[in-house]
Amino acid sequence: MIKKRKFDYSIAVLLLLLICLGIVSIYTASASKIGDQFTVKNYWWKQIIFTAILMAAVYLLLRLPMPIFEALVMPLYFLNLALLLGVLFTPAINGSHRWFSLFGINYQPSESAKLLTILFTARFLSKEHLSEFRQLIYGIACVLPPVVLIAIEPDVGTTLIFLVSLLAMYVAAGVPLFYLVLLVSPVVSIVVSFHWFAVVIWLAILIVLLMRFRLSWVTITVASIINLFLVVIMPVFWNSLKDYQQNRILTFIDPSRDPLGAGYQIIQAKIAVGSGAALGKGFLEGTQKNMNFVPEHHTDFIFSIIGEEFGFIGSMFLLLVFFVFFWRLTVAMRGIRVTERRIVTAGIFGYLVFQTFINVGMNIGLLPTTGIPLPFISYGGSNLLMNGLAVGIILKYLNERGFMK
């Protein structure tokens, strides 16, 4: 039976709903109400303008012929690399070189790098007759240049997004699971290296996993030696750091070590979320926000304002909308037959889910502060436009599947 695929309105409606919830959240986060005095900054109005630009961009994207769209991927990827290099020579803002400023508009090339790198990498991972080892090498080679440049800015949080996207694309490309275990294992070894009991448990799990994959003993031995080496060398590396460097890392992991300094933001965010209780304090009534105790409450910590003013119910409603949105993306991914497009969709899905998980975890005190915004909710033109265009690309893939059996 021949069936014409149609535009996926459910994903589009959920996207618009998230953006509208974001505008409302930004409005209340931008407002300050103390007694009879009420002031509101124009962040919410700017977000509406960014939303209008996004809608126009998505409309043009859907109308753009697929051959032209695919031809633009490679030059735009290398242009973005040039911008990532150029931004390093711009004046530092809060100690980082991340933004180009022009006529009062800030552009962050690391945001567009996430999407363009996914598109560029998927093209190589989807090549026919490509060995699994070459898939690994090609993926790393495509992701490494933007990761290195973004790490220099520095922006460690964004570099993690690239790695999660790459893992998601590997899965969609059919890379065997044992390769992914081997790639992730050094990171786990570094994390557990400071507790010998955890080290023993982790190495035992790793060896059992590799044995279940029926790998040769040579591969298992080499992987175990590499991970054991990292476990042994990390304490030596730690002891070589100066006291202030160790304190910075420890405070990053446990903000309560420096409640008035590096840990201030996350502690205040936890207070805001906790004080909202079940139903919240009410629209515009958040005291942590109105007294400006929560810094950056219209960007990275906007979820804490939602928790304070709309309570557990409001927070769970937002998370439910995210859940349904991501579930619809997984359903859409299964219906995309073209390998390259399915890999792109997996990469976009991976980084959107990861950003949501990290931001919410950061706001409720389960994860350290990383500076990762909440997709579609936090204020920011570059972030909204790139995330929205990413979903627009998925809608384009779904809309142009054409006639299929």
N, C-alpha and C positions, 0 to 999 in steps of 0.2 A: 504493500500500500504506500502510495506517495503522499507525503504530508508536508505542508508548508509551515515552517517554524515562524512564530510570531514574536513580537516584542514582549519582553518579560516585564510586565507592569508591576508585579509584586515586588521585585527588587527595586525598581524605580520609586515606588511609593514608600517603601521602607527607608530608602536613602533620603527622600524628602522629609520624612517624619523625623529621622535622626537630625537632619540639618535644622529643622524647625525647633526641635527640643534644644538644640545647641544655641540657637539665637535667643530663646527664652532664658536659658541658663546664663548666657553671656550678659543679657540685660540685667538680671538680678545680681550677677557678680560684679557688674560695673556700677551698680547703684549703691549709694550710702545714705542710710536713713537713721538719723540721730535726733530723737525728739521730733520737733516740727521741721527740722532742716532736712531737705531731700535734694541730693545731687546725683547725677548719673553721667558717666563718661560716654563717649560716642563709639565705644567698641562694638556695641550691638548693631549700630547703624552701618558701620564699616563691614561687619559680617554679612549683612543683608546685601550690600553692594557686591561683596565677593561671591555670594550665592547667585546673584543675577549673572555675574560674569561666568560662573561655573555652568549655569544652565545653558547659556549661549554657547560655551565651549563644547559641552556634551552634545548639543544639537548639531553643531558643525562636525564634530567627531563622527556622529552616526551617519551623517550625509557624505562624509569623505570616502571616496572609493578605496577599497581595501588595498589594491596594489600601491597607491600613493602612500597610504598609512604605513605599510610595511617598508617602503623605500625610505621613509623618513627616520626609521628607528636608528640605523647605524650612524648617520651624520649627527643626529641629536645626542646620541650617547657620547660621542667624542667631543662635541661642543660642550656638553655638561662637564666632562672631565676638565676641559680648559677653564670653565667657570669655577670649578672646585679648586683648581690651582690658583686662579686669579684672586679668589676670595681670601686666600691666605695673606695677601698683601694689603688688605683693607684695614682700616682702623679697628682695633679690638673693642668689642662690646661685652662688658662683664667678663673680660679675660679671654674671650673666644673670638675667632675670625670666622663668622658664619654667614654674614648678611652683606648683600649689596643694597645700598640706600640710594634711591633716585626719586626726587620730587616728593619726599616724604613717604615713599613706598619701599618697604623692605622685602627683598627677595632672597630666599635661602636655597641655594643650589643643591644642598644635600637632600631636600624634599623631592625635587624632580629627579635626582640621581636614583632614588629608590625605585621609581617606576621605570625609568629608562634602562636601568641595569637589569631589571627583570625581563623586559622585552628583548634586550640584546642577548642576555644569557640563554633565554628560551630558544632563540634561533639556532644556537650551537648545540644545545642539548637535544634538539629534535632532529638533528641530521640522521639520515638513514645509515644503517650498517656501521654505527659508531659503537666501539667497544665500551664496556662499563668503565674501564680505567680511563679511557679518553673522555668520557662524560664527566668524570670527577675532575680531571685536569682542566678541561674547557670551562667548567663551571667556576672553579677557583680562579682561573686566569681572568675571567670576565668580571668577577666580583672584587678581586683584590685591589685594582687601581683606585676605585672610588672609596673603598674601605680605608686604605692607607691615607688618602688625602683628607677624609673626614676625621680620621683619628688624630691627624696633626692639628686640626682646628682649635682645640680638641672637642670631640663629641662622641664619647664612648657609647652612649645609649643608642645613637643612630647606627653605629657599626654593628651592634647586636641584631638590629632589624635586618640588615643585609644577610647575616649568617642564618637567621631563621628562615628568611625567604629562600635562600639557596637550598636548605634542607628540604623545604616543602617542594621545591622544583625538582630536586633529585628524586623524591618519592613519586611525583607525577610522571617523571621520565622513566620510571621503572628501574632505577639503580637499586641493586640488592641491599637488603637491610643491614647486612654485616658491614658493608662499606660505611654506612651512616654511623653505625656503632663505633667503628674504628676512628671516624672523624671526630665524634663527640667525646670519646673516651679521654683524651688528654685534658679537656676542660673539666671533666668530672674529677680526674686525678688531682688537678691543681686545687679544686675546691675542698676535697677531703684530705689533703696532704697534712693538715695540722692536727689530725686525730688518728692515731694508729689503729684503733678499733675500726673506724670507718674505712680506713685504707684496706685493711684485711678483708672486710666484707665486700668492698667495691671490687678489689682484684679477683676475689672468688667469683663474684657475679659475672665479671667480664670474661673470665676464662670459661665458665659454664656456657655463657652466651655464644662465644666463639666456637666452642666444641659442638654446640647444637647446630651451628651453621655448617658443620662438617668441614671446617677449614683444616689445612695441613698443620702439623705440629710446628713447622718452621714459622708459619704466619702467626700462630698463637704465641709462640715463644718470643718472637720479635716484638709483637704488640705488648706483651706483658713486660718486657724489659724496658721499652720506651716509657710506658706508664709508671713503672717502678722508679725509673730514673727521674721523672718529673716529681714524684712523691718525695724522693730523697733530696733533690736540689732545691725545692721550694723553701724549706726552712732555712737553708743556707742563704738563699736570696733574700728572705725576710729579715734575717739578722744583719744583712749588709746594708739595709735601709737605715736612714737616720731616724731619730725619734719622732720628729715632726711628720715625716713621710708615713711612718707606721700609724701615727695618730689619725692622719687624714683617711687612711684606708679603713681603720677600725671604726671611725665615726661614720664613714660611708655605709658600713655594714650595720652598725648599731648607733642610730642618731641620738639615743639617750645619753651617750658619752659626752655630748656637747650640746645641751639643750638650748643654750642661748646663741650658739653659732651655727655650725653646719647641720645640726639636727633640729633647728628651730622650725623649719617649714613643715616637716613631716609630723612633728609633735603637735603643732597647731592644727594641722589637717585632721589628725586623729581626734582631737578635742572637738572640732567642728562636726565631724561625722557622728561621734558618740552623743553629742548634745542634741542632735536632731531627733533621737528616739524613734518611735514608730511612725508618727505623722509629721514630724518636723515642726519648726517654729513658725512657718508660714512664709508666703511670698514676700520678699524684701526684708524679712524680719531677722535674718541671721546675724547674731551679735558678733561672732568671730569675724565675719565679713565686714559688717558695718564699722567695727572698731579697728579694722585693717590688721587683725592679728595673723591672718593667713595671707602670706605674700603670693603674688602671681595667681590670685584666685580666679582670674578670668582665662587663664591659660592652663598650666600644668596641674593646678590644684582645683579645677572647676568642679570635679566630682565631690570634693569635700563640701562645697557650697550647696550642691544638690542634696547631699545627705543632711546638711544642717537645716535647710529650709523646707525640704519636702520629705525628710525622714526616710525610714527604712522602706516604706511603701513606694515613695517616689524613686528611690535608688533602684529598687528591684524592678520597677516598671521600665526604667531606662535599660537595665541589664537584660530584661526580657525582650525588648525591641532589638537590642544587639544580637541576642541569641537567635531570634527568628530570622534576622537579616543574614547572619552567618550560615544558618541552616539552609536558607534559600540559595546562598552562594555554593554550598556543597552539592545541592541538588542540580544546580546549573552546571557545575563542573563535570558531573557524570554524563551530562547530555552533550558535551562538546567532544566531537570526534577527531578533530584535527589536533595532532599531538602538540605542536607548538603553542596553539591557543590554550590547550588544557594545561600546559606547563605554566604559561603566563598567569592563568586564572589561579592556579595553586600558589604561585609566588605572591600574588596580590592578597589572596585569602590568608596566607601565612603571616604577612606583615601587618595586616589590619587586626587580626586576632591577637597577635603578639603585642601590638601597641595598646590595645584595649586592656589586655590582661596586666601588663606592666603598669599602666597608668592607674587603674583601679587598685591594684595591689599596693602601689606607692601611696595612694591617698588614704588607705585604711591601715597603713603601717606594717604590711606584710613584706614589702620590698623596699630597698633603699631608693633615694631620690635619683632619678636618671634624666629628668628633663624631657621625657617623652610625652607629648600631648595626647589627649583622648580624641580619637578620630571623629570628625564631624561635630564634636561638641566644644572642644577648646577653641578659643579665639586664635585666628592666624590665617592670613590669606594664602600663603604658600602651601601650608598643610591642608587646608580645605580644598584648594584647587587640585592638588596632586592626588589626594585621596578620592575626590569626586571623579576626576578623570580616570583613575584606575578602575572604579566601578563602571564608568562610562565605556571603557574598553571591553569589559566583560559583557555589558549590554550590547555592544556592537558585535561581539562574537556570537552571542545568542541570536541577534537579529539577522545575521548574515549567514546562518547555517544553510540557508537555501532549501532546496528540495532534497530530502533524505529518505531512505527506505526505512 
